[in-house]
């Protein structure tokens, strides 16, 4: 499990954490909240979370934007064990929320 909160690491921190995630094949619980992660960092995190069997994913209070939604859809597809998902306050806008909602159905 990785829990990062309010560390203001921005995209550079997200890139570093993404490198770490690649080395953790059994990661089930990932939280990086209130960290000022933007589109590029969010997409990097999402790319490394694809294929993980997640139980919990929390990226709330970051500035991911609607462009990151497609990358998050790739993470969420087939996540049958996911019990907790928090993407609040991530600036996904209507189009991003719709993409993600449709991937969960």
Secondary structure, DSSP 8 states (H G I E B T S, - for coil): -EEEES---HHHHHHHHHHHHHT-TT--EEEEESS---HHHHHHHHHHHTT---SEEE--SS---GGGHHHHHHHHTT-TT--EEE-TTS--HHHHHHHHHHHH-
